[in-house]
């Protein structure tokens, strides 16, 4: 009888291991709050992860600040202050680990050199409506969404760094009038620029031809709620924040909605990839002023900048 009991024990262990293996994928795409409520203001935005795995988010406790969340930490600490009157929005890192911050209030793009906490003016234009979110190409070219919420319109800017250190920028020309441009990111091969429009609830894809956006293609139109930030993963899928709906939608490059990830709060503003293997998605949440995160199955495009890849 002892051998029967032993076989029963082995069989039960095998069943439990199989159940655990089958259940493991269910732990993906489950969002949890990772910082205290109320840590950030209602203008919580950003976010971006550096090569060391530190997460940066704007407007910690008050406008004009940048918070830093270290790996394993349960609360953010103050990283830097922007100049008086400036308020940050989107953040991106380049391959040399410079950090760029859009200042929607004063129409600036600031840059932080690696290892410093003092912002330097990188680009300014009085023609900006309000630079909102940023996308970074491998060669250091910045693309900035520039919505005009009063006019229900928007543009995309291309900002280039010349070899001699000068920086130039101008609105890109496109084949269609844009709505309120908001989330922005590139395809993994860098040839397609994706732009979400807040008011139309649409995500559009464009080919990049110098300062022109060509071959406009509607990727997806959502039936309700507005759109905010978006990011792409290395499989080319789009992760789109849907404030009001309380979800991040995963969309195929062809426009199929693959999954809606329920969040802890109802008003996500933006998201970024980071964490081990670049498979953690960090979401900034207005509804509660905190950061939440979930695991995904494919690394983001962004961690391929710097030492994470």
C-alpha positions as CSV (number, residue, x, y, z in Angstrom):
1,X,0.0,0.0,0.0
2,X,3.0,2.3,0.6
3,X,3.9,2.3,-3.1
4,X,0.3,3.2,-4.0
5,X,0.5,6.2,-1.7
6,X,3.8,7.1,-3.2
7,X,2.4,6.9,-6.7
8,X,-0.6,9.0,-5.6
9,X,1.7,11.6,-4.2
10,X,3.7,11.8,-7.5
11,X,0.5,12.0,-9.5
12,X,-0.8,14.8,-7.4
13,X,2.5,16.7,-7.7
14,X,2.4,16.3,-11.4
15,X,-1.1,17.6,-11.6
16,X,-0.3,20.6,-9.5
17,X,2.8,21.4,-11.6
18,X,0.8,21.1,-14.8
19,X,-1.9,23.3,-13.4
20,X,0.7,25.9,-12.3
21,X,2.3,25.8,-15.8
22,X,-1.0,26.2,-17.5
23,X,-2.0,29.0,-15.1
24,X,1.3,30.9,-15.5
25,X,0.2,32.9,-18.6
26,X,-2.8,34.1,-16.7
27,X,-0.5,36.1,-14.4
28,X,0.4,38.2,-17.4
29,X,-1.6,41.3,-18.1
30,X,-2.7,41.7,-14.5
31,X,-2.1,45.3,-13.4
32,X,-1.2,46.2,-9.8
33,X,-0.5,49.6,-8.1
34,X,3.2,50.0,-7.3
35,X,3.3,53.4,-5.7
36,X,1.2,55.1,-3.0
37,X,-2.1,56.9,-4.0
38,X,-1.7,60.7,-4.2
39,X,2.0,60.6,-4.8
40,X,1.6,62.5,-8.1
41,X,-0.6,65.3,-9.2
42,X,-3.5,65.0,-11.7
43,X,-0.9,65.9,-14.4
44,X,1.0,62.6,-13.9
45,X,2.7,61.7,-17.2
46,X,6.0,60.7,-18.6
47,X,6.9,57.8,-18.1
48,X,10.3,56.4,-19.2
49,X,12.9,53.9,-18.0
50,X,16.6,54.3,-18.2
51,X,19.2,51.6,-18.8
52,X,19.6,50.9,-15.1
53,X,15.9,50.2,-14.7
54,X,14.9,53.5,-13.0
55,X,11.5,54.9,-13.8
56,X,10.9,58.6,-14.3
57,X,7.5,60.3,-14.1
58,X,6.6,64.0,-14.1
59,X,4.8,66.0,-11.5
60,X,5.7,64.3,-8.2
61,X,3.7,66.0,-5.4
62,X,3.5,69.3,-7.4
63,X,3.8,70.6,-11.0
64,X,7.2,71.1,-12.5
65,X,8.9,68.2,-10.8
66,X,10.2,64.8,-12.0
67,X,10.0,61.8,-9.8
68,X,12.3,58.7,-9.9
69,X,11.2,55.2,-8.9
70,X,14.2,52.9,-8.3
71,X,13.9,49.1,-9.0
72,X,12.2,47.4,-6.0
73,X,11.2,50.7,-4.4
74,X,7.6,51.2,-3.2
75,X,7.6,55.0,-3.5
76,X,9.1,57.7,-5.7
77,X,11.7,60.2,-4.8
78,X,12.4,63.7,-6.2
79,X,14.8,63.5,-9.1
80,X,14.7,67.1,-10.5
81,X,12.9,70.3,-10.9
82,X,12.2,72.1,-14.2
83,X,12.6,75.8,-14.4
84,X,9.9,78.0,-13.0
85,X,6.7,77.9,-15.0
86,X,7.7,74.8,-16.9
87,X,5.5,71.6,-16.5
88,X,6.7,68.3,-17.9
89,X,4.7,65.8,-20.0
90,X,6.3,63.1,-22.1
91,X,9.8,61.7,-21.4
92,X,12.1,59.7,-23.6
93,X,15.7,58.4,-23.5
94,X,18.1,58.2,-26.4
95,X,20.7,55.5,-26.9
96,X,23.3,57.5,-25.0
97,X,21.0,57.7,-22.0
98,X,20.2,61.4,-22.3
99,X,16.7,62.0,-21.0
100,X,14.4,64.4,-22.9
101,X,11.3,66.0,-21.3
102,X,8.5,67.9,-23.1
103,X,7.5,71.1,-21.3
104,X,4.0,71.8,-22.6
105,X,3.6,75.0,-20.6
106,X,6.6,76.9,-21.9
107,X,6.9,75.2,-25.3
108,X,10.3,73.6,-24.6
109,X,12.1,70.3,-24.9
110,X,14.6,69.9,-22.1
111,X,17.5,67.4,-22.0
112,X,19.3,65.8,-19.0
113,X,22.8,64.6,-19.7
114,X,23.6,61.1,-18.1
115,X,24.4,61.4,-14.4
116,X,23.0,64.9,-14.0
117,X,19.8,66.3,-12.5
118,X,19.9,69.7,-14.1
119,X,17.8,70.3,-17.2
120,X,19.3,72.0,-20.3
121,X,17.2,73.7,-22.9
122,X,17.3,71.4,-26.0
123,X,14.7,73.0,-28.3
124,X,12.2,75.8,-28.1
125,X,9.6,77.1,-30.5
126,X,6.9,79.7,-30.1
127,X,5.0,77.8,-32.8
128,X,4.3,74.9,-30.5
129,X,0.7,74.6,-29.2
130,X,1.9,72.4,-26.4
131,X,4.5,69.7,-26.9
132,X,2.9,66.6,-25.4
133,X,4.4,63.2,-26.0
134,X,7.7,62.1,-27.6
135,X,9.1,59.3,-29.7
136,X,12.8,58.6,-30.1
137,X,14.4,57.1,-33.2
138,X,17.6,55.1,-33.1
139,X,19.6,58.0,-34.6
140,X,18.4,60.5,-32.0
141,X,15.6,62.1,-34.0
142,X,12.8,63.2,-31.8
143,X,9.1,63.2,-32.9
144,X,6.8,65.3,-30.7
145,X,3.0,65.3,-30.7
146,X,1.6,68.9,-30.5
147,X,-2.2,69.0,-29.9
148,X,-4.3,72.1,-30.0
149,X,-7.2,71.1,-27.8
150,X,-9.0,74.4,-28.2
151,X,-9.1,73.9,-32.0
152,X,-9.5,70.1,-31.9
153,X,-6.5,69.7,-34.1
154,X,-2.9,68.8,-33.9
155,X,0.5,68.3,-35.5
156,X,3.7,66.2,-35.3
157,X,7.1,67.9,-35.0
158,X,10.4,66.4,-36.2
159,X,13.4,67.6,-34.1
160,X,16.9,66.8,-35.4
161,X,20.3,67.1,-33.8
162,X,23.0,68.2,-36.3
163,X,26.5,67.0,-36.2
164,X,27.8,70.3,-34.9
165,X,25.5,70.3,-32.0
166,X,22.7,72.6,-33.2
167,X,19.1,71.4,-33.1
168,X,16.4,72.2,-35.6
169,X,12.7,71.4,-35.6
170,X,9.6,72.0,-37.6
171,X,6.1,70.6,-38.0
172,X,5.8,67.7,-40.4
173,X,3.6,67.8,-43.4
174,X,0.9,65.2,-43.8
175,X,-1.7,64.0,-46.2
176,X,-4.6,64.7,-43.9
177,X,-5.7,67.2,-41.2
178,X,-5.0,65.6,-37.8
179,X,-7.1,65.6,-34.7
180,X,-5.7,66.2,-31.2
181,X,-2.4,64.4,-31.6
182,X,-1.4,62.7,-28.4
183,X,0.4,59.3,-28.1
184,X,3.2,58.7,-30.5
185,X,5.7,55.9,-31.2
186,X,7.7,54.2,-33.9
187,X,7.4,50.7,-35.3
188,X,10.3,48.4,-34.3
189,X,12.0,49.0,-37.7
190,X,11.6,52.8,-37.4
191,X,9.8,53.3,-40.7
192,X,6.3,53.8,-39.4
193,X,5.1,56.5,-37.0
194,X,2.0,55.8,-35.0
195,X,-0.1,58.7,-33.6
196,X,-3.2,58.5,-31.4
197,X,-5.8,61.3,-31.6
198,X,-7.6,62.1,-28.4
199,X,-10.8,63.5,-29.8
200,X,-11.3,61.2,-32.8
201,X,-10.4,58.1,-30.8
202,X,-8.3,57.0,-33.7
203,X,-4.8,55.7,-34.1
204,X,-3.1,56.5,-37.5
205,X,0.1,55.1,-39.1
206,X,2.4,57.2,-41.3
207,X,5.5,56.5,-43.3
208,X,8.3,58.9,-42.7
209,X,9.9,60.7,-45.6
210,X,12.2,63.4,-44.2
211,X,9.9,66.1,-42.9
212,X,6.8,64.6,-44.5
213,X,4.4,62.0,-43.2
214,X,3.1,59.9,-46.1
215,X,0.8,57.0,-46.8
216,X,-1.6,57.7,-43.9
217,X,-3.4,54.6,-42.8
218,X,-6.2,54.4,-40.1
219,X,-5.1,51.6,-37.8
220,X,-8.0,51.5,-35.4
221,X,-11.0,53.6,-34.3
222,X,-12.3,53.0,-30.8
223,X,-16.1,53.3,-30.2
224,X,-16.0,55.3,-27.0
225,X,-13.7,57.2,-24.6
226,X,-10.6,59.2,-25.4
227,X,-7.1,58.1,-26.2
228,X,-3.8,59.1,-24.7
229,X,-0.3,57.7,-24.7
230,X,0.9,54.7,-26.8
231,X,3.9,52.5,-27.1
232,X,5.0,49.7,-29.3
233,X,6.6,46.4,-28.5
234,X,9.2,44.4,-30.4
235,X,6.5,42.4,-32.1
236,X,5.0,45.6,-33.6
237,X,1.9,45.6,-31.4
238,X,0.6,48.9,-30.1
239,X,-0.3,49.5,-26.4
240,X,-2.8,52.3,-26.2
241,X,-4.0,54.1,-23.0
242,X,-7.7,54.6,-22.9
243,X,-8.7,57.1,-20.1
244,X,-12.3,56.8,-19.0
245,X,-12.4,53.2,-20.1
246,X,-9.7,52.3,-17.5
247,X,-7.8,50.0,-19.8
248,X,-4.7,49.7,-22.0
249,X,-5.6,48.2,-25.4
250,X,-3.2,45.9,-27.2
251,X,-3.7,46.4,-31.0
252,X,-2.0,44.5,-33.9
253,X,-0.3,46.6,-36.6
254,X,-3.2,45.7,-38.8
255,X,-5.7,47.2,-36.4
256,X,-7.1,44.2,-34.6
257,X,-7.8,44.8,-30.9
258,X,-6.1,41.8,-29.3
259,X,-6.7,42.4,-25.7
260,X,-8.0,45.1,-23.2
261,X,-6.0,45.1,-19.9
262,X,-8.1,46.3,-17.0
263,X,-6.3,48.8,-14.8
264,X,-6.5,49.8,-11.1
265,X,-7.7,53.3,-12.0
266,X,-10.0,54.7,-14.7
267,X,-7.8,57.4,-16.2
268,X,-4.4,56.2,-17.6
269,X,-2.4,58.9,-19.3
270,X,0.7,57.2,-20.6
271,X,2.8,54.0,-20.4
272,X,6.3,52.7,-21.0
273,X,8.2,49.4,-21.0
274,X,11.0,48.4,-18.6
275,X,11.7,45.9,-15.9
276,X,13.4,42.6,-16.3
277,X,13.7,41.8,-20.0
278,X,11.7,44.9,-20.9
279,X,8.5,43.0,-20.3
280,X,7.0,45.2,-17.6
281,X,4.5,48.0,-18.7
282,X,4.4,51.0,-16.3
283,X,1.2,53.1,-16.5
284,X,0.7,56.6,-15.1
285,X,-2.7,56.9,-13.5
286,X,-4.6,60.2,-12.9
287,X,-7.3,58.3,-11.0
288,X,-5.5,58.2,-7.7
289,X,-2.2,59.8,-8.7
290,X,-0.1,56.6,-8.7
291,X,1.9,54.3,-11.0
292,X,0.6,50.8,-11.8
293,X,2.3,48.0,-13.7
294,X,1.6,44.7,-15.5
295,X,3.7,42.0,-17.1
296,X,3.5,41.4,-20.8
297,X,4.8,38.6,-23.1
298,X,7.0,40.6,-25.5
299,X,9.6,43.3,-24.6
300,X,8.9,46.9,-25.6
301,X,10.7,48.7,-28.4
302,X,12.3,51.2,-26.0
303,X,14.5,49.0,-23.9
304,X,16.6,48.3,-27.0
305,X,18.1,51.7,-26.4
306,X,21.0,51.4,-24.0
307,X,22.1,48.4,-21.9
308,X,18.8,46.7,-21.3
309,X,18.9,44.6,-24.5
